[in-house]
């Protein structure tokens, strides 16, 4: 994914500003200005902002949006091999498969580990069985490979 152009441009401008401030800091030390110590702080903070903007612009990846999918919250993630998302009560049946695939594709694989190298993603809804008693119903399930990031829809 290409870097975000606004952050990349901001990082370049902040980098140029930190260069100008570094020159002002050197001149301030040689001329023994009273604000020379403040210039050191402003220069280092501006350089830090420039590096942060550039790093975020390069590393940013936007979220995947699939046609027919609905944005749902993740309600459980054990950090390794199981993720559960909650479906709204009015979710149409034709949106279940794209929704669980969207959740699976938006998972970040770094830091996860599982025995089979896959993350299981379930889309579930809570249905009321009796007053005061409810049960979770799995609507759709998909798996995502930690190696290649491929997503498979399970029956």
N, C-alpha and C positions, 0 to 999 in steps of 0.2 A: 504494500500500500504506500502510495506517495505521501510525503510529509504534508501536514496541514499548511496551506500557504500563508494564512494569517499568522500563525505561531512562528513559522519559519522566517517570515519578514520581520516580525517583532524581535525575534532572536538576533537577526542581523543588525537591526537598528540599535538594539541594546548593546550588542558587541561593539559597534562603532562608538556609541556613547561612552562605554567603559574605556575604550582606547583614548578618547579625548580627555576623560576624567583622569586617566593615568598620567597623561602629559601635564595636566593641571596640577596633579599631586607632586610630580617631580619638580615643576616650576615652583610650587608652594614651598617645598622643602629647601630648594636652593635659595629662594628669596626670604625664607623664614617667616612665612605668612602665619597669622594666628589661627587660621582655619585648616592648617595642613593635616592635623590629625583627623579632623572631620572628613576631609577629602579622602583619606585612606579608607574610612568606613563606607563612604558613598561609592567609591570606586569598586571596592570588593563586593558590595551588595549588588551593584549594577552588573558586574561580571557574573555573579551567581545567577541573577535573573536571566541574563543572556544564555548561559549554559542550560538552565532549566527549561527555557522556552524551546531551545533547539533540541534538547533530548526528548521532550514531550512531543514535539512535532514529528520527530523521526519514529518514535515508538508507538504513536497512537494508531489504533485500528478501530474503525467504526463498527457498530453492532450490525448484525445481519438482519435484514427485514425480508421475510418470505411472503409471497402473495397468498392471501387467505388466512394468514396467521394472526393471532391475537396476542398482544403483550400480556403476559401473566407473571405473577410474582413467584419467585423460588421460595418455598416454605421450609425445605430441608436440604441440607448439603453436608454430607459427612466428610467432605474434603478429599475423598479418594475415589469411590466407585459408585455412589448413589446420589442422585439429585431428584428431588420431587418438587413439582410446580403445581400450584393450585389453580384449577379452572373455575371461571365464574359460572354461576348457575345458568346463565342464558347463552352459554357457548354452543353454537350449532355443531352438529356431528361432523359436517364437512370441514370444519376448522380444527378438529382435534389433531389430525396427522401433521398439517403444516405447523401448528403451534408447538408440538413437542419437538419437531425437527428444528424449529427456530431456537428453542431453548437449548437444544443440544449443540447447535452450531455456535451459539454465543458463549459457551463455556470456555474458560481458559484452562489449558492442559497443564501449565507449569505448576509443579508442586503436588500433582496428583499421582497416586500409584495404586495399582490394583493387580491382583493375581493374573487376570486374563488380559490386562492391558486395555480395558474398555471401561467406559463410564456409562452406567445405566440411568436413563432419564425417564421419569414417569410423570404423566399428567393425570392428576386425580381430582375428584370432586367428593365432598362430604355429603352424603344423603341421609336423611332422617328415616330411621326404621320405625321407631315408636317415640312417644313423648319422652324426652330426656335420653334417648339412645340413638346414636348415629354410627355410620360405618363409612370408611373410605372406599371409593370405587375408582379403579384405575381405568381411565378412558383411552389412553394411548401410551405406548412405550417405545423408546428408541435407544440405541446404543451408539456411542461415539468412540472411535479408536483414539487412544492417546498418542499413537505414533504419527499417523497420517491425518488425523482429524476427520476421517470419513464417518458419515452418519448413516445408520441403517434403521429403518422403521421395523419394529417387531409386530407380528400379528396379535 
